[in-house]
Amino acid sequence: MIRYLGRFRVVAIRDGSRGDALKMLEQSTSEGVSGIKLSPFERSMDYNPWSLWKRAERLGLIVSSLGRVEEFASKGFFRLVSLVRDLIIVLDHLVGIRVQDKDSLKVYRQALELSNYPNVKIKVGGLGDICEGRSCLVNELHMYPNSEGIEMGLQAFGKKCMMWGSDYPSVSNREGYRNVLDGVKNYPAFKTDE
Protein backbone atom coordinates (compact mmCIF):
# COMPACT_ATOMS: atom_id res chain seq x y z
CA MET A 1 0.00 0.00 0.00
CA ILE A 2 1.05 3.58 -0.49
CA ARG A 3 -0.47 6.51 1.31
CA TYR A 4 -1.44 9.32 -0.98
CA LEU A 5 -3.58 12.39 -0.35
CA GLY A 6 -4.83 11.12 2.99
CA ARG A 7 -6.26 7.82 1.73
CA PHE A 8 -4.77 4.35 1.57
CA ARG A 9 -4.41 2.98 -1.92
CA VAL A 10 -3.69 -0.52 -3.13
CA VAL A 11 -0.96 -0.80 -5.75
CA ALA A 12 -0.76 -3.91 -7.89
CA ILE A 13 2.20 -5.28 -9.79
CA ARG A 14 1.24 -6.40 -13.28
CA ASP A 15 3.31 -7.71 -16.15
CA GLY A 16 2.94 -5.13 -18.90
CA SER A 17 4.54 -7.42 -21.46
CA ARG A 18 1.60 -9.83 -21.36
CA GLY A 19 -0.71 -9.75 -24.33
CA ASP A 20 -3.70 -9.25 -22.04
CA ALA A 21 -2.08 -6.53 -19.91
CA LEU A 22 -4.72 -3.90 -20.72
CA LYS A 23 -7.52 -6.31 -19.86
CA MET A 24 -5.78 -7.26 -16.62
CA LEU A 25 -5.40 -3.58 -15.77
CA GLU A 26 -9.14 -3.02 -16.25
CA GLN A 27 -9.91 -6.09 -14.14
CA SER A 28 -7.58 -4.99 -11.34
CA THR A 29 -9.25 -1.59 -11.25
CA SER A 30 -12.68 -3.17 -10.96
CA GLU A 31 -11.34 -5.22 -8.03
CA GLY A 32 -10.32 -2.09 -6.11
CA VAL A 33 -6.73 -1.57 -7.20
CA SER A 34 -5.98 2.14 -7.46
CA GLY A 35 -2.39 2.03 -8.60
CA ILE A 36 0.04 -0.04 -10.61
CA LYS A 37 3.78 -0.52 -10.41
CA LEU A 38 5.53 0.04 -13.75
CA SER A 39 9.20 0.40 -14.57
CA PRO A 40 10.18 3.58 -16.45
CA PHE A 41 10.42 1.70 -19.74
CA GLU A 42 7.47 -0.64 -19.35
CA ARG A 43 5.75 -0.75 -22.72
CA SER A 44 2.65 -2.43 -24.07
CA MET A 45 2.89 -5.28 -26.54
CA ASP A 46 0.14 -3.91 -28.78
CA TYR A 47 0.42 -1.43 -31.64
CA ASN A 48 0.88 1.53 -29.26
CA PRO A 49 3.78 1.13 -26.81
CA TRP A 50 2.27 3.80 -24.54
CA SER A 51 -1.18 2.21 -24.26
CA LEU A 52 -0.56 0.68 -20.82
CA TRP A 53 0.36 4.08 -19.40
CA LYS A 54 -2.48 5.78 -21.28
CA ARG A 55 -4.97 3.21 -19.99
CA ALA A 56 -3.74 3.73 -16.42
CA GLU A 57 -4.28 7.46 -16.96
CA ARG A 58 -7.82 6.92 -18.31
CA LEU A 59 -8.68 4.68 -15.34
CA GLY A 60 -7.46 7.31 -12.86
CA LEU A 61 -4.75 5.06 -11.47
CA ILE A 62 -1.49 6.06 -9.83
CA VAL A 63 1.74 4.65 -11.26
CA SER A 64 4.48 3.82 -8.81
CA SER A 65 7.69 3.59 -10.84
CA LEU A 66 10.95 2.02 -9.72
CA GLY A 67 14.00 2.13 -11.93
CA ARG A 68 17.51 3.42 -12.39
CA VAL A 69 18.25 7.13 -12.26
CA GLU A 70 19.50 6.99 -15.86
CA GLU A 71 16.10 5.69 -17.01
CA PHE A 72 14.22 8.51 -15.30
CA ALA A 73 16.63 11.13 -16.67
CA SER A 74 16.28 9.84 -20.24
CA LYS A 75 14.56 11.74 -23.03
CA GLY A 76 12.29 8.73 -23.53
CA PHE A 77 10.90 8.95 -20.01
CA PHE A 78 10.42 12.72 -20.26
CA ARG A 79 8.51 12.12 -23.48
CA LEU A 80 6.32 9.52 -21.79
CA VAL A 81 5.53 11.89 -18.90
CA SER A 82 4.58 14.60 -21.39
CA LEU A 83 2.09 12.18 -23.01
CA VAL A 84 0.29 11.28 -19.77
CA ARG A 85 -0.08 14.61 -17.99
CA ASP A 86 -3.19 13.49 -16.08
CA LEU A 87 -1.52 10.34 -14.73
CA ILE A 88 0.01 10.66 -11.28
CA ILE A 89 3.47 9.10 -11.41
CA VAL A 90 5.38 8.45 -8.18
CA LEU A 91 9.12 8.04 -8.66
CA ASP A 92 10.33 5.47 -6.11
CA HIS A 93 13.55 5.38 -4.11
CA LEU A 94 14.53 8.99 -4.82
CA VAL A 95 14.55 8.16 -8.54
CA GLY A 96 17.06 5.34 -8.04
CA ILE A 97 19.94 7.58 -7.02
CA ARG A 98 23.20 5.97 -5.94
CA VAL A 99 24.66 8.59 -3.61
CA GLN A 100 28.04 6.91 -3.36
CA ASP A 101 28.50 7.50 -7.10
CA LYS A 102 29.31 11.12 -8.02
CA ASP A 103 28.21 10.54 -11.64
CA SER A 104 24.84 9.38 -10.34
CA LEU A 105 24.34 12.77 -8.68
CA LYS A 106 24.81 14.53 -12.02
CA VAL A 107 22.19 12.34 -13.67
CA TYR A 108 19.96 12.74 -10.61
CA ARG A 109 19.91 16.50 -11.17
CA GLN A 110 18.61 15.87 -14.70
CA ALA A 111 15.94 13.48 -13.42
CA LEU A 112 14.81 16.05 -10.83
CA GLU A 113 13.66 18.24 -13.72
CA LEU A 114 10.63 15.91 -13.77
CA SER A 115 9.41 18.10 -10.89
CA ASN A 116 8.34 20.57 -13.60
CA TYR A 117 5.42 18.23 -14.33
CA PRO A 118 2.70 18.69 -11.68
CA ASN A 119 1.59 15.06 -12.02
CA VAL A 120 5.01 13.69 -10.98
CA LYS A 121 5.82 13.04 -7.30
CA ILE A 122 8.89 11.59 -5.58
CA LYS A 123 9.12 9.01 -2.82
CA VAL A 124 11.81 8.73 -0.16
CA GLY A 125 12.23 5.06 0.51
CA GLY A 126 14.91 2.42 0.45
CA LEU A 127 17.04 4.36 2.92
CA GLY A 128 19.30 1.33 3.10
CA ASP A 129 20.52 2.38 -0.32
CA ILE A 130 21.74 5.75 0.92
CA CYS A 131 22.96 4.81 4.40
CA GLU A 132 26.42 3.73 5.46
CA GLY A 133 26.84 0.29 6.93
CA ARG A 134 23.58 -1.32 5.89
CA SER A 135 23.76 -3.69 8.83
CA CYS A 136 20.62 -5.40 10.03
CA LEU A 137 18.30 -3.58 12.37
CA VAL A 138 20.57 -0.69 13.28
CA ASN A 139 19.30 1.65 15.97
CA GLU A 140 20.43 4.78 14.18
CA LEU A 141 20.83 5.45 10.48
CA HIS A 142 24.03 7.14 9.35
CA MET A 143 23.70 8.81 5.97
CA TYR A 144 26.61 8.87 3.59
CA PRO A 145 28.52 12.14 3.79
CA ASN A 146 27.41 13.02 0.24
CA SER A 147 23.79 11.99 0.75
CA GLU A 148 22.40 15.32 -0.37
CA GLY A 149 19.95 13.41 -2.54
CA ILE A 150 17.14 13.88 -0.03
CA GLU A 151 17.71 17.63 0.14
CA MET A 152 17.97 17.87 -3.64
CA GLY A 153 14.71 15.95 -4.10
CA LEU A 154 12.99 18.05 -1.46
CA GLN A 155 14.18 21.29 -3.05
CA ALA A 156 13.04 20.19 -6.52
CA PHE A 157 9.65 18.69 -5.61
CA GLY A 158 8.77 20.39 -2.33
CA LYS A 159 7.16 18.72 0.66
CA LYS A 160 3.72 18.51 -0.93
CA CYS A 161 5.02 16.35 -3.78
CA MET A 162 7.29 14.14 -1.69
CA MET A 163 6.20 11.07 0.24
CA TRP A 164 7.70 8.34 2.35
CA GLY A 165 7.77 4.63 1.57
CA SER A 166 9.07 1.94 3.89
CA ASP A 167 10.65 -0.32 1.23
CA TYR A 168 8.77 -3.24 2.78
CA PRO A 169 9.53 -6.15 2.79
CA SER A 170 13.26 -5.52 2.14
CA VAL A 171 13.47 -3.12 5.09
CA SER A 172 12.54 -5.96 7.47
CA ASN A 173 15.87 -7.67 6.89
CA ARG A 174 17.97 -4.51 6.74
CA GLU A 175 17.37 -1.43 8.90
CA GLY A 176 14.02 -2.39 10.36
CA TYR A 177 10.70 -0.66 9.72
CA ARG A 178 10.79 1.57 12.82
CA ASN A 179 14.36 2.69 12.13
CA VAL A 180 13.53 3.70 8.57
CA LEU A 181 10.41 5.60 9.65
CA ASP A 182 12.28 7.34 12.47
CA GLY A 183 15.24 7.96 10.17
CA VAL A 184 13.07 10.01 7.83
CA LYS A 185 11.01 11.66 10.58
CA ASN A 186 14.20 12.77 12.33
CA TYR A 187 16.12 13.72 9.20
CA PRO A 188 17.15 17.39 9.55
CA ALA A 189 15.60 18.48 6.24
CA PHE A 190 12.15 17.39 7.48
CA LYS A 191 12.38 18.87 10.99
CA THR A 192 10.71 22.18 10.20
CA ASP A 193 7.34 23.62 11.12
CA GLU A 194 6.20 23.25 7.52
N, C-alpha and C positions, 0 to 999 in steps of 0.2 A: 504494500500500500504506500502511496505517497500522500502527504497532506498538502492540499492546495486550496487557497482561498477559503479557509475555514471549514472545509468539508473533507471527509476521507474519500479517497477514490481508489478503485481497484484497477491495477495496471496488469495487463496480460502480455505474455511473451508469445508471439506468433511467428511462424516461419514464412516470411514474405516471398520466398522462392517457390513455394508450393503453387501449383496451378489453380487451386481453389482458395487462395489467400484472401481475395476480396470477399468471397462468400463467408469464409471463416471470420473475417473482421465484422461483417454484418451480424453474424450469429452471436459473436462475443458481446457485441453492443446490446443485442436484445436480451442477453443473459445478465446484464448489469455491469459489464466492464466499461470503464470510462476513460481508459488510456491503454496505450500499446507501447511496447518497447521495440524500437527500431534502431539499427545501427545507422550512422550517417550516410552510408552508401547502399542501404537496403533498397532494392528496386523490384518492381513487379515483373512478372514473367510474361505479361500480356503485351499488346502492341504499344502501350504507353508506360514507360518505365516509372513514371511518377504517380501512376494511378493508385497505388497503395497509400501514399501520402495524401493525395487528393481525396480519396475516400475517407480517410481518417478525419480530414478537415470537414468534409460534408457531414459526417456523423457527429461532429462536435467533440471528438476525442482529444486527449492530450497525448503527445508523443514524448516519451522519455528516451533520450538517445545517449548511448554510451559508445565511445569510440576513442580514437587517438587524436591528439591535438592537431596533427597534420591534416586529418580528414575534415575536422571542423573548420580549419583555416583555409581550406581549398576553395577555389572558384566554383567548383561543382556544388559544394554544399551551400555556398552563398546563393547560387542560382536557385537551388531547391527551395531555400527559405523564402526567396522573393516570389516563388510560384504559389506558396501556401501561406499567405499573410494572415489568414484567419485561423490557422492551426497553431495552438500553443505547443511550443517545442521546449522541453526542459533538457538542458545540456548537463549530463551527469559528470560527477567526479571532477569538477572544475575544468571541464572540457578536456580531460585526459592529460593534464599537464604533468610533466616529470620535472619537479623542481630541482633535482640534483643536476639536471642537464641544462647548461646555459643556453644552448641552441633551442631547447624546448620553450624557454621563456620568450624568445624572439617570436616564435610561431604562435605562442599563446597570446601575445599582444595583437597579432593579426586576427586570431579567432575571437578575441574580445570585441572586435568591431561588430559582431553579431548583435551586440547590445543596442545597435541602432534600429533593430527591428523590434517593435513593441510586443510581438507575439513570442519572442525568445526570452527564456529565463535560464538561470544557472543554478546548479545545485552543488553545495559543499557536501561532500561525502567521500568515503574512502580515505579518511585521514591517515590511515596506515601507509598510504602511498606518499604522503608528504611529511611523515614524522621520522625522526632518527630512531634507530634501534627498535624495529617493529616487533619487539618481544611480546609474548603472550600476556595479556591482561595486566598491562602496566598501570600503575596508579596515577601517573602523570604523563601527559604527552609532551614530548620535546620536539618542536618544529625544527626543521633544517634551518640553518642560518639564512639561507637565501629563499625562504618559503614565502616570499611576498606575493605568491599567487592568490592567496585569499584576499589580501588588500587590493590587488589589481582587479580581481573579479568584482569585489564590492564597489570599487570606484567606477568601474565600467557600467555595471548593471544597477547598482543601488540596492538598498535593503528590501525594497518592495518587489524586486525581481530576482531575489536570491533566496534559496531555501536550503534546508538541511535534509540530508538523507543518511541513514545509519550505516549503509553498506551491508545490511543483513542479507545472508547469513555469514558472510566472510568475517565480519567484525567479531563474531562470537569466538573465533579461534585466534584472533589477533589481539586487539586492544581491549575488547570488551565493550558491550553496548553502552554502559553507564559512562565509561571513560571517554568514549567518542562524543557522547552527548555533552558531558561536562567540558570536554576539550573545546568544543565550539562555543558553548555558552560562556565560558571563561576566557575565550580568545580576546585579546585586547581590542581588536577592531570592532567587536560586537558589544563591548561594554560601554555603551553610551546611552543617554536618555532616549534617543531616537530608536 
